[in-house]
C-alpha cells in the first residue's frame, strides 16, 4: 500500500521521508490493531483460490464537523484489492458488504478518505454514491 500511495501521490514522500515499506506497514498495522480492538469494528477479506486478494477495514466513528449528524457513523479506514484482481468487482463487493454490515448496526452514514491524487479511487467511490464533503489540507512548517 505504501508504494501504491506514493505512485498516485508523490507528494506524500515528503511526509515521513525515509520510511521504508516495512516501517509504513508497522505503523499501519498498529492503527489496524487499534481500530479492530474497538467494539463493532470489523474486517472483510476477499479470497480467491484460498488466498486473500482484497480487504476492507471498518470501525465506528463520530461526527467531526457541524454538518454531520452527531450519531455514530461508519468509517472505512482501508479498502484494497490486489491490482490483478481489480477488474472483477471485488472492491465493489467489499464496499457494498461493508455498507450492509454498517446498516445492520444501525449506522446511517459512512465516510472514508482518499489520498489526494488517487483519481481512480475517487472515481470508484463516486460511482458508489460517495460525495466530497470536506477537503483536508496539510502544510509543513
N, C-alpha and C positions, 0 to 999 in steps of 0.2 A: 504494500500500500504506500509505503514511503516513496518508492521510486515512481509509482503512478502519480502521486500528488505532485512531485517535483516535475514530472513530464508535462502535466497540464497547467501547472502554476509555478514556473521557475522562480518567481519572486519569493517563494517560501524558503528557498535555500539560504536566504539571509537571516531567517529566524532560527535558531538552533543550528547555526553554522557548525560544521564539523560532526554533526550527528551521522552515525552510520545507520544502515538499515536495522542492525541489531539494537542499537540504542533507541531508535524510534520504536521498534517493537516492544522493548522492555517498558518504555513509558506508556505506550498504548495499552499493553497488557495490564498494567497497573490500573488504568482507567476502567478497562473492561471488567476486571475483578471487582472494583468498587461498585460499578453500576449493577453488575449481576448480583451483588450482595443485597441490593435494595429489594424491598418487598414488591412483588408483582413484576419485576424485571424478567426478561426472557430473551433467549437467543433462538433463532431458527436456523437450521442447517439444511442446505440443499445438497443432496447426494446423487451421484451417478456412478454406477459400477462399483459401489462400495466406498467411494472417495468423496470427500467434501468438495463441492465446486462453487459454493456460494454461502453467504450467511447474512443474517440481519441481527443486530443487537438493539434491543428496545428497553427503555425504562420509563418511569413516570417522572414528570417534572411539574413545575408550577409556572404560571404566567410570570413573565418578567417585563411586560410592558403594560401600560394602561389600556391598550386596545384589546387585550385578550380577556376572556372570562377568567375569573380568579380560581376556578376549579382546576383540578389536575388535568394535565394534557400528556399525550404520549410523545416521547422523544425517540426518534430513530437516530441513534448515535452513529450507526455504521450499517451500510448495506453494500456488499461487494460480491462480485461474481468473477470467476477466472475469465480472462479475455477470450479464450477459445470456446466458452460456453455462453457468452453474452447474447448471441443471436437467437437463442432458444427460449426467450421469455422467462428465464429463471428469475431475473431481477424483478420482473412484474409479478411473478407468483409470490416471491418473498415479500414484496411490498404489500400486496393485497392480503396475504395471510397475516402479516403484522397488523394491518389495519383491522382485520376481523377480530384478532385476539384483543386488541385495544378496545374495540367496540363492545366485546363481551365483558370487559372490565368496567364498562360504563363510561369510557372515555369518549369525548365528543370532538376533540381536536388533536391533530398530530403535527409536530414540527420536525424539521431536520435542517441541517446546514450543509452547504455545498461549497467546496473550495472555489474561490474566485478564479475564473479561467477554465473551470471544468464545464465547458459548454454542453458537452454530451450528457452529463449528469443533469444539468439544468433543463435541457430539453426532455429528458426521460421523466423527471419529476413533474414538469409542466404538463406532459401528456397524461399524467396520472392525477391531475387536478390540484397540484400544489401551486401556490402563488407566492410571489415575492411579497414580504410584508415588512422586513427590516433589512438593512444592509449594515454589516459590522465593518468598521474600518480600523486600521492599525497604523501607528507611526512609531518608528524607532527614535529614541532620544539619545 
